[in-house]
Amino acid sequence: MSSTNAIRSEDIAYKGAVNWVKHDLEKRKDHLAQFMSHILIPIVSQKFLSNHIVAESLLRQDHKCSQFLIAALNF
């Protein structure tokens, strides 16, 4: 798999996880950190990281997800 395909796969996985959680937020929000632990945030593009991941309020509101963000931003 090329690096471009790997990055695209992580973008798709991230969007799928967030969309799934948002579809039934009250029942699914507790699963977000588990999903995020499987997504390789450090390999996504800086643009995607800034526009989608850092901008997502659900991630900033969840302590475990915030830790993933901090790790990605320090990578």
C-alpha positions as CSV (number, residue, x, y, z in Angstrom):
1,M,0.0,0.0,0.0
2,S,1.4,3.4,-0.9
3,S,1.7,6.1,1.6
4,T,-1.1,8.1,-0.2
5,N,-3.4,5.2,0.1
6,A,-2.5,4.7,3.8
7,I,-3.3,8.3,4.5
8,R,-6.6,8.2,2.6
9,S,-7.5,5.0,4.6
10,E,-6.9,6.8,7.9
11,D,-9.0,9.8,6.7
12,I,-11.8,7.5,5.8
13,A,-11.6,5.5,9.0
14,Y,-11.6,8.7,11.0
15,K,-14.6,10.1,9.2
16,G,-16.5,6.8,9.5
17,A,-15.9,6.6,13.2
18,V,-17.0,10.1,13.9
19,N,-20.0,9.9,11.7
20,W,-21.0,6.6,13.3
21,V,-20.7,8.1,16.8
22,K,-22.7,11.3,15.8
23,H,-25.5,9.2,14.3
24,D,-26.5,8.2,17.9
25,L,-24.4,10.4,20.0
26,E,-25.8,9.6,23.5
27,K,-25.4,5.9,23.0
28,R,-22.1,5.9,21.1
29,K,-20.0,8.7,22.4
30,D,-18.3,6.4,24.9
31,H,-16.9,4.4,22.0
32,L,-15.1,7.3,20.3
33,A,-11.8,6.9,22.2
34,Q,-11.7,3.2,21.4
35,F,-12.1,4.0,17.7
36,M,-9.5,6.8,17.8
37,S,-7.0,4.4,19.3
38,H,-7.0,2.4,16.1
39,I,-6.6,5.4,13.8
40,L,-3.0,6.4,12.9
41,I,-3.5,10.1,13.4
42,P,0.3,10.9,13.0
43,I,0.2,9.8,9.3
44,V,-2.8,12.0,8.2
45,S,-2.0,15.2,6.4
46,Q,-1.5,18.4,8.3
47,K,-4.5,19.9,6.4
48,F,-6.8,17.0,7.4
49,L,-5.5,17.1,11.0
50,S,-6.2,20.8,11.2
51,N,-9.5,20.9,9.3
52,H,-11.1,17.8,10.6
53,I,-9.5,16.2,13.6
54,V,-8.4,19.2,15.7
55,A,-11.6,21.1,14.7
56,E,-13.8,18.2,16.0
57,S,-15.3,19.3,19.3
58,L,-16.2,15.7,20.3
59,L,-12.5,14.9,20.4
60,R,-11.6,17.9,22.5
61,Q,-14.3,17.2,25.0
62,D,-13.2,13.6,25.6
63,H,-10.1,13.2,27.8
64,K,-8.8,10.1,26.1
65,C,-9.3,11.6,22.7
66,S,-7.6,14.8,23.8
67,Q,-4.6,12.6,24.6
68,F,-4.6,11.2,21.0
69,L,-4.7,14.8,19.7
70,I,-1.8,15.9,21.8
71,A,0.3,12.9,20.7
72,A,-0.5,13.6,17.1
73,L,0.3,17.3,17.3
74,N,3.7,16.4,19.0
75,F,4.6,13.8,16.4
